[in-house]
Amino acid sequence: MRRLLALTFFSILLFSCNNSKNKTYSAFDKAMEANNHPGKKLMEINCYTCHSPSATEENRIGPPMIAIKKHYIDNQTSKAEFIDNMQAWIKNPNAKDAKMFGAVKRFGVMPKQSFPEATIEKIADYMFDFDIEQPEWFDDHYNNEHGKGKGQGKGQGKGQGMGNGIKKNMQQPQTNIEDLPYAERGLKYALATKAVLGKNLMGTIQKKGTLEALAFCNIKAYPLTDSMSVVQNAVIKRVSDKPRNQNNQANAKELGYINTFKNSIANNEEASPIVKELESSVKVYYPITTNTMCLQCHGKPNETIENSTLTKIKSLYPNDKAIGYNTNEVRGIWSVTFEK
């Protein structure tokens, strides 16, 4: 009898251990699946300049992605409906159709941008199925806005992620940036710089207007870019075939890369970084594209550029060429150089 009890106890213990291991592996596998989902990287590339999970509550230019998820997904929302809603909003952002009235009041309607439908579909697919990064302050903010009862409001979607967020730095397994493939490493350097410039520029536009934003670009853009070069231990530049500042004139090789990206954008393709390996260093190039906010300073005179803005541009940049753009056009490229 004692042998039978011991054998039963051992079997239960063994089953419990195996079950615990399966749960551990299952959680790890799911984390890896999320980390490898193409929508995750596309979201970081295309959305985090304005919707970053790392920005503070006060120092932001748009709501975090977890807030978007919670406002668009509830218990009745299917993945197909969520993807359709995201596609419709990106194609025509406007105050009338907005579901985030507080965000529109604070930040304004997001600038219209043109993304391939496949890109938005992958981002929305990732958002629906997986927990996404959220700022440390978000839970308190959301509970204050929607009541203290967690899980009682929106955001309990049907996807694997169930509408939840994961606090910044608690997401999927992280990789040292030096261990990333060269294309991804260079892109992260460029996007980090873009986020700093974008946050400061768009914040200036929102608080002080377009003319002050021009003054900001004239005085601060180069020092901020240089400081990010120091932080990232890389040489980071923005160059163009139609520069505003003549120091940003693209060279012959860079002009060729600009044309390559123009062809990709014209064909409604998601642009991929161009990587050129040298003996001891690597150069990575990635496009800079326009949205409706860009057109306030880079659009067409008498259409999207006001006369006062055009006068200011001419006074600050007598040899300016950086006007005449529509949305979703390549205005230049990031050029990032780092050691192997």
LOKOL-552525 format. One record per residue (C-alpha): x, y, z; residue number from 1. Coordinates in Angstrom, 3 decimals. Example, Ala and Ser with C-alpha at 12.3 -4.5 7.8 and 13.67 -1.06 7.14 Angstrom:
+----------+----------+----------+-----+
|       xx |       yy |       zz |   k |
+----------+----------+----------+-----+
|   12.300 |   -4.500 |    7.800 |   1 |
|   13.670 |   -1.060 |    7.140 |   2 |
+----------+----------+----------+-----+
//
This chain:
+----------+----------+----------+-----+
|       xx |       yy |       zz |   k |
+----------+----------+----------+-----+
|    0.000 |    0.000 |    0.000 |   1 |
|    2.836 |    2.365 |    0.898 |   2 |
|    4.521 |    1.587 |   -2.423 |   3 |
|    1.287 |    2.368 |   -4.260 |   4 |
|    0.866 |    5.702 |   -2.428 |   5 |
|    4.494 |    6.613 |   -3.114 |   6 |
|    4.124 |    5.734 |   -6.786 |   7 |
|    0.928 |    7.812 |   -7.040 |   8 |
|    2.571 |   10.792 |   -5.341 |   9 |
|    5.597 |   10.545 |   -7.637 |  10 |
|    3.342 |   10.383 |  -10.721 |  11 |
|    1.395 |   13.476 |   -9.626 |  12 |
|    4.630 |   15.331 |   -8.907 |  13 |
|    6.094 |   14.354 |  -12.286 |  14 |
|    2.916 |   15.432 |  -14.085 |  15 |
|    2.921 |   18.771 |  -12.254 |  16 |
|    6.542 |   19.435 |  -13.179 |  17 |
|    5.936 |   18.535 |  -16.811 |  18 |
|    2.814 |   20.679 |  -16.886 |  19 |
|    4.728 |   23.605 |  -15.374 |  20 |
|    7.475 |   23.196 |  -17.979 |  21 |
|    4.902 |   23.100 |  -20.768 |  22 |
|    3.393 |   26.353 |  -19.501 |  23 |
|    6.857 |   27.908 |  -19.370 |  24 |
|    7.714 |   26.809 |  -22.876 |  25 |
|    4.284 |   27.873 |  -24.095 |  26 |
|    4.732 |   31.371 |  -22.664 |  27 |
|    8.231 |   31.592 |  -24.131 |  28 |
|    7.061 |   30.353 |  -27.525 |  29 |
|    4.253 |   32.892 |  -27.538 |  30 |
|    6.682 |   35.669 |  -26.615 |  31 |
|    8.969 |   34.629 |  -29.450 |  32 |
|    6.013 |   34.455 |  -31.842 |  33 |
|    5.056 |   38.001 |  -30.901 |  34 |
|    8.624 |   39.241 |  -31.220 |  35 |
|    8.958 |   37.697 |  -34.687 |  36 |
|    5.584 |   38.896 |  -35.971 |  37 |
|    6.180 |   41.264 |  -38.941 |  38 |
|    3.575 |   43.682 |  -37.590 |  39 |
|    5.675 |   44.403 |  -34.501 |  40 |
|    8.598 |   45.784 |  -36.469 |  41 |
|    6.293 |   47.658 |  -38.857 |  42 |
|    4.533 |   49.271 |  -35.900 |  43 |
|    7.847 |   50.389 |  -34.429 |  44 |
|    8.977 |   51.800 |  -37.794 |  45 |
|    5.774 |   53.533 |  -38.828 |  46 |
|    4.000 |   54.423 |  -35.575 |  47 |
|    6.398 |   54.964 |  -32.695 |  48 |
|    7.570 |   58.455 |  -33.655 |  49 |
|    4.179 |   59.731 |  -32.470 |  50 |
|    2.798 |   56.776 |  -30.486 |  51 |
|    5.879 |   55.664 |  -28.560 |  52 |
|    5.425 |   53.544 |  -25.405 |  53 |
|    8.439 |   55.248 |  -23.805 |  54 |
|    7.283 |   58.883 |  -23.905 |  55 |
|    5.947 |   60.397 |  -20.683 |  56 |
|    2.294 |   61.315 |  -20.269 |  57 |
|    3.070 |   65.023 |  -20.482 |  58 |
|    5.750 |   64.939 |  -23.177 |  59 |
|    3.922 |   63.234 |  -26.065 |  60 |
|    2.604 |   64.124 |  -29.497 |  61 |
|    0.057 |   61.290 |  -29.768 |  62 |
|   -1.628 |   58.582 |  -27.673 |  63 |
|    0.247 |   55.283 |  -27.128 |  64 |
|   -0.691 |   52.319 |  -29.314 |  65 |
|   -2.208 |   50.489 |  -26.341 |  66 |
|   -4.758 |   53.327 |  -25.994 |  67 |
|   -5.719 |   52.906 |  -29.650 |  68 |
|   -6.139 |   49.182 |  -29.135 |  69 |
|   -8.358 |   49.651 |  -26.089 |  70 |
|  -10.606 |   52.182 |  -27.849 |  71 |
|  -11.080 |   50.068 |  -30.960 |  72 |
|  -11.425 |   46.558 |  -29.510 |  73 |
|  -14.176 |   45.282 |  -27.224 |  74 |
|  -15.769 |   41.880 |  -26.615 |  75 |
|  -17.704 |   42.016 |  -29.879 |  76 |
|  -14.848 |   43.136 |  -32.141 |  77 |
|  -13.497 |   40.587 |  -34.605 |  78 |
|  -10.013 |   40.764 |  -36.016 |  79 |
|  -11.425 |   41.503 |  -39.488 |  80 |
|  -13.448 |   44.420 |  -38.092 |  81 |
|  -10.445 |   45.815 |  -36.274 |  82 |
|   -8.257 |   45.628 |  -39.386 |  83 |
|  -10.987 |   47.292 |  -41.474 |  84 |
|  -11.334 |   50.080 |  -38.902 |  85 |
|   -7.594 |   50.705 |  -38.918 |  86 |
|   -7.494 |   50.759 |  -42.722 |  87 |
|  -10.413 |   53.223 |  -42.869 |  88 |
|   -8.872 |   55.570 |  -40.297 |  89 |
|   -5.437 |   55.640 |  -41.941 |  90 |
|   -6.991 |   56.407 |  -45.323 |  91 |
|   -9.099 |   59.262 |  -43.952 |  92 |
|   -8.255 |   60.503 |  -40.446 |  93 |
|  -10.884 |   63.053 |  -39.401 |  94 |
|  -12.510 |   64.380 |  -36.237 |  95 |
|  -16.012 |   63.176 |  -37.187 |  96 |
|  -15.057 |   59.484 |  -37.321 |  97 |
|  -12.639 |   59.567 |  -34.384 |  98 |
|  -13.203 |   57.176 |  -31.460 |  99 |
|  -10.616 |   58.897 |  -29.270 | 100 |
|  -12.149 |   62.311 |  -28.653 | 101 |
|   -9.777 |   63.183 |  -25.827 | 102 |
|   -6.755 |   62.467 |  -28.016 | 103 |
|   -8.146 |   64.577 |  -30.877 | 104 |
|   -8.828 |   67.449 |  -28.476 | 105 |
|   -5.306 |   67.299 |  -27.066 | 106 |
|   -3.202 |   66.361 |  -30.105 | 107 |
|   -5.448 |   67.214 |  -33.044 | 108 |
|   -6.335 |   64.821 |  -35.852 | 109 |
|   -3.310 |   62.784 |  -36.898 | 110 |
|   -1.634 |   63.871 |  -40.157 | 111 |
|   -2.805 |   61.915 |  -43.170 | 112 |
|   -0.200 |   59.404 |  -44.275 | 113 |
|   -0.157 |   56.812 |  -47.008 | 114 |
|    0.848 |   53.298 |  -46.036 | 115 |
|    0.466 |   50.115 |  -48.072 | 116 |
|   -2.685 |   48.265 |  -47.016 | 117 |
|   -0.550 |   45.197 |  -46.348 | 118 |
|    1.481 |   47.185 |  -43.808 | 119 |
|   -1.597 |   48.326 |  -41.887 | 120 |
|   -3.042 |   44.807 |  -41.996 | 121 |
|    0.098 |   43.318 |  -40.438 | 122 |
|    0.263 |   46.001 |  -37.747 | 123 |
|   -3.423 |   45.564 |  -36.863 | 124 |
|   -3.060 |   41.759 |  -36.879 | 125 |
|   -0.211 |   42.041 |  -34.384 | 126 |
|   -2.092 |   44.529 |  -32.193 | 127 |
|   -5.182 |   42.325 |  -32.057 | 128 |
|   -3.438 |   39.043 |  -31.224 | 129 |
|   -0.682 |   40.084 |  -28.838 | 130 |
|   -0.043 |   42.161 |  -25.755 | 131 |
|    1.737 |   45.350 |  -26.807 | 132 |
|    4.073 |   47.649 |  -24.931 | 133 |
|    2.478 |   50.337 |  -22.812 | 134 |
|    3.913 |   53.269 |  -20.827 | 135 |
|    4.397 |   52.837 |  -17.087 | 136 |
|    1.802 |   55.552 |  -16.405 | 137 |
|   -0.908 |   54.146 |  -18.679 | 138 |
|   -2.813 |   51.927 |  -16.238 | 139 |
|   -3.428 |   54.781 |  -13.815 | 140 |
|   -4.395 |   57.105 |  -16.646 | 141 |
|   -6.812 |   54.614 |  -18.189 | 142 |
|   -8.431 |   53.711 |  -14.881 | 143 |
|   -8.920 |   57.396 |  -14.047 | 144 |
|  -10.553 |   57.985 |  -17.414 | 145 |
|  -12.722 |   54.860 |  -17.507 | 146 |
|  -13.328 |   53.901 |  -13.878 | 147 |
|  -11.326 |   51.874 |  -11.408 | 148 |
|  -12.687 |   48.468 |  -12.367 | 149 |
|  -10.046 |   46.798 |  -14.481 | 150 |
|  -11.329 |   44.807 |  -17.399 | 151 |
|  -14.809 |   46.333 |  -17.205 | 152 |
|  -14.453 |   48.785 |  -20.035 | 153 |
|  -13.206 |   48.519 |  -23.580 | 154 |
|  -10.113 |   46.657 |  -24.575 | 155 |
|  -11.126 |   43.083 |  -23.746 | 156 |
|  -10.751 |   41.926 |  -27.319 | 157 |
|  -11.089 |   38.386 |  -28.612 | 158 |
|   -7.488 |   38.122 |  -29.728 | 159 |
|   -4.753 |   36.257 |  -27.873 | 160 |
|   -3.669 |   39.524 |  -26.272 | 161 |
|   -7.184 |   40.173 |  -24.938 | 162 |
|   -6.649 |   43.906 |  -25.253 | 163 |
|   -3.931 |   43.991 |  -22.596 | 164 |
|   -0.635 |   45.804 |  -22.603 | 165 |
|    2.777 |   44.948 |  -21.238 | 166 |
|    4.754 |   47.670 |  -19.521 | 167 |
|    7.724 |   49.035 |  -21.389 | 168 |
|   10.832 |   46.834 |  -20.982 | 169 |
|    8.666 |   43.856 |  -19.972 | 170 |
|    7.879 |   42.832 |  -23.544 | 171 |
|    9.301 |   39.963 |  -25.558 | 172 |
|   12.943 |   38.853 |  -25.270 | 173 |
|   15.266 |   41.748 |  -26.057 | 174 |
|   18.366 |   41.689 |  -28.264 | 175 |
|   21.408 |   43.932 |  -27.931 | 176 |
|   21.384 |   46.417 |  -30.780 | 177 |
|   24.962 |   45.449 |  -31.728 | 178 |
|   23.767 |   41.886 |  -32.344 | 179 |
|   21.049 |   42.890 |  -34.803 | 180 |
|   21.419 |   42.471 |  -38.572 | 181 |
|   23.011 |   45.569 |  -40.102 | 182 |
|   19.794 |   46.718 |  -41.806 | 183 |
|   17.789 |   46.569 |  -38.584 | 184 |
|   20.573 |   48.121 |  -36.537 | 185 |
|   20.915 |   51.093 |  -38.879 | 186 |
|   17.152 |   51.505 |  -39.022 | 187 |
|   16.915 |   51.643 |  -35.226 | 188 |
|   19.553 |   54.400 |  -35.131 | 189 |
|   17.610 |   56.364 |  -37.750 | 190 |
|   14.241 |   55.845 |  -36.069 | 191 |
|   15.576 |   56.885 |  -32.672 | 192 |
|   16.822 |   60.134 |  -34.212 | 193 |
|   13.570 |   60.591 |  -36.128 | 194 |
|   11.631 |   60.182 |  -32.877 | 195 |
|   13.651 |   62.904 |  -31.127 | 196 |
|   13.367 |   65.332 |  -34.048 | 197 |
|    9.704 |   64.491 |  -34.635 | 198 |
|    8.742 |   64.915 |  -31.000 | 199 |
|   10.394 |   68.332 |  -30.785 | 200 |
|    9.187 |   69.540 |  -34.175 | 201 |
|    5.571 |   68.436 |  -33.831 | 202 |
|    5.464 |   69.635 |  -30.245 | 203 |
|    6.616 |   73.062 |  -31.432 | 204 |
|    3.963 |   73.127 |  -34.177 | 205 |
|    1.220 |   72.191 |  -31.717 | 206 |
|    2.255 |   74.705 |  -29.056 | 207 |
|    3.706 |   77.619 |  -31.046 | 208 |
|    2.746 |   77.187 |  -34.696 | 209 |
|    4.467 |   76.612 |  -38.032 | 210 |
|    6.661 |   79.732 |  -38.009 | 211 |
|    8.233 |   78.749 |  -34.700 | 212 |
|    8.734 |   75.236 |  -36.053 | 213 |
|   10.740 |   76.694 |  -38.934 | 214 |
|   12.947 |   78.536 |  -36.468 | 215 |
|   13.356 |   75.301 |  -34.504 | 216 |
|   14.520 |   73.403 |  -37.611 | 217 |
|   16.919 |   76.198 |  -38.509 | 218 |
|   18.559 |   76.257 |  -35.085 | 219 |
|   18.016 |   72.884 |  -33.441 | 220 |
|   17.770 |   70.167 |  -36.107 | 221 |
|   21.506 |   69.816 |  -36.695 | 222 |
|   22.542 |   69.851 |  -33.001 | 223 |
|   19.859 |   67.294 |  -32.128 | 224 |
|   20.955 |   65.007 |  -34.968 | 225 |
|   24.596 |   65.358 |  -33.935 | 226 |
|   23.754 |   64.588 |  -30.316 | 227 |
|   21.948 |   61.421 |  -31.389 | 228 |
|   25.030 |   60.451 |  -33.407 | 229 |
|   27.060 |   60.667 |  -30.198 | 230 |
|   24.485 |   58.700 |  -28.197 | 231 |
|   24.216 |   55.961 |  -30.841 | 232 |
|   27.956 |   55.924 |  -31.619 | 233 |
|   27.149 |   56.339 |  -35.317 | 234 |
|   27.271 |   59.038 |  -37.978 | 235 |
|   23.655 |   60.021 |  -38.673 | 236 |
|   22.726 |   62.412 |  -41.473 | 237 |
|   19.674 |   63.484 |  -43.471 | 238 |
|   20.312 |   64.175 |  -47.152 | 239 |
|   18.026 |   65.159 |  -50.024 | 240 |
|   17.896 |   65.740 |  -53.766 | 241 |
|   15.951 |   68.934 |  -52.980 | 242 |
|   17.588 |   70.258 |  -49.798 | 243 |
|   16.422 |   73.170 |  -47.704 | 244 |
|   19.817 |   73.523 |  -46.086 | 245 |
|   22.547 |   73.091 |  -48.703 | 246 |
|   24.596 |   71.055 |  -46.236 | 247 |
|   21.983 |   68.319 |  -46.751 | 248 |
|   22.637 |   67.938 |  -50.485 | 249 |
|   22.827 |   64.261 |  -51.459 | 250 |
|   25.907 |   63.041 |  -53.331 | 251 |
|   25.780 |   60.976 |  -56.524 | 252 |
|   25.399 |   57.605 |  -54.769 | 253 |
|   22.789 |   58.960 |  -52.394 | 254 |
|   20.801 |   60.392 |  -55.299 | 255 |
|   20.648 |   56.890 |  -56.740 | 256 |
|   19.325 |   55.500 |  -53.461 | 257 |
|   16.726 |   58.279 |  -53.297 | 258 |
|   15.462 |   57.263 |  -56.730 | 259 |
|   15.323 |   53.626 |  -55.624 | 260 |
|   13.121 |   54.560 |  -52.678 | 261 |
|   10.960 |   56.808 |  -54.871 | 262 |
|   10.230 |   53.823 |  -57.112 | 263 |
|    9.320 |   51.659 |  -54.111 | 264 |
|    6.940 |   54.271 |  -52.695 | 265 |
|    5.392 |   54.887 |  -56.128 | 266 |
|    4.669 |   51.148 |  -56.373 | 267 |
|    3.007 |   51.237 |  -52.924 | 268 |
|    5.681 |   48.986 |  -51.432 | 269 |
|    7.050 |   48.979 |  -47.891 | 270 |
|   10.563 |   50.375 |  -48.230 | 271 |
|   13.462 |   48.270 |  -46.954 | 272 |
|   16.790 |   49.737 |  -45.778 | 273 |
|   19.654 |   49.731 |  -48.271 | 274 |
|   22.832 |   48.294 |  -46.720 | 275 |
|   26.352 |   48.885 |  -48.037 | 276 |
|   29.221 |   47.118 |  -46.273 | 277 |
|   32.681 |   48.700 |  -46.305 | 278 |
|   35.922 |   47.234 |  -44.973 | 279 |
|   35.354 |   48.143 |  -41.316 | 280 |
|   32.043 |   49.982 |  -41.321 | 281 |
|   28.489 |   49.764 |  -42.621 | 282 |
|   26.269 |   52.369 |  -44.295 | 283 |
|   22.484 |   52.057 |  -44.066 | 284 |
|   19.992 |   54.215 |  -45.957 | 285 |
|   16.258 |   54.628 |  -45.322 | 286 |
|   13.701 |   57.020 |  -46.870 | 287 |
|   12.190 |   60.143 |  -45.315 | 288 |
|    8.602 |   60.501 |  -46.562 | 289 |
|    6.069 |   63.325 |  -46.297 | 290 |
|    2.721 |   63.490 |  -44.521 | 291 |
|    0.150 |   66.286 |  -44.332 | 292 |
|    1.957 |   68.001 |  -41.459 | 293 |
|    5.161 |   68.139 |  -43.522 | 294 |
|    3.281 |   70.007 |  -46.257 | 295 |
|    2.890 |   73.063 |  -44.027 | 296 |
|    6.550 |   73.775 |  -44.801 | 297 |
|    7.292 |   71.463 |  -47.738 | 298 |
|    4.078 |   71.516 |  -49.773 | 299 |
|    2.966 |   73.821 |  -52.561 | 300 |
|    2.871 |   77.634 |  -52.288 | 301 |
|   -0.669 |   79.068 |  -52.142 | 302 |
|   -2.040 |   75.587 |  -51.495 | 303 |
|   -0.539 |   74.004 |  -48.383 | 304 |
|    2.171 |   76.581 |  -47.574 | 305 |
|    0.829 |   79.884 |  -46.234 | 306 |
|    2.366 |   83.114 |  -47.524 | 307 |
|    3.778 |   84.021 |  -44.101 | 308 |
|    5.462 |   80.620 |  -43.912 | 309 |
|    6.877 |   80.937 |  -47.428 | 310 |
|    8.290 |   84.378 |  -46.582 | 311 |
|    9.957 |   82.964 |  -43.479 | 312 |
|   11.410 |   80.046 |  -45.450 | 313 |
|   12.941 |   82.403 |  -48.009 | 314 |
|   14.478 |   84.550 |  -45.277 | 315 |
|   16.014 |   81.568 |  -43.465 | 316 |
|   16.929 |   79.525 |  -46.557 | 317 |
|   17.539 |   81.736 |  -49.628 | 318 |
|   18.471 |   78.703 |  -51.759 | 319 |
|   15.633 |   76.474 |  -50.589 | 320 |
|   14.516 |   73.672 |  -52.919 | 321 |
|   12.424 |   71.655 |  -50.466 | 322 |
|    8.918 |   72.632 |  -51.561 | 323 |
|    6.326 |   71.316 |  -54.005 | 324 |
|    5.698 |   67.964 |  -52.301 | 325 |
|    2.492 |   65.969 |  -51.913 | 326 |
|    1.889 |   63.392 |  -49.175 | 327 |
|    3.803 |   60.116 |  -49.223 | 328 |
|    6.675 |   61.345 |  -51.362 | 329 |
|   10.362 |   60.786 |  -50.663 | 330 |
|   11.816 |   64.055 |  -49.414 | 331 |
|   15.229 |   62.594 |  -48.663 | 332 |
|   16.947 |   59.722 |  -46.889 | 333 |
|   18.593 |   58.863 |  -43.625 | 334 |
|   22.274 |   58.033 |  -44.003 | 335 |
|   23.638 |   56.064 |  -41.036 | 336 |
|   27.244 |   54.874 |  -40.721 | 337 |
|   28.558 |   52.683 |  -37.892 | 338 |
|   31.446 |   50.336 |  -37.186 | 339 |
|   31.055 |   46.596 |  -37.842 | 340 |
+----------+----------+----------+-----+
//
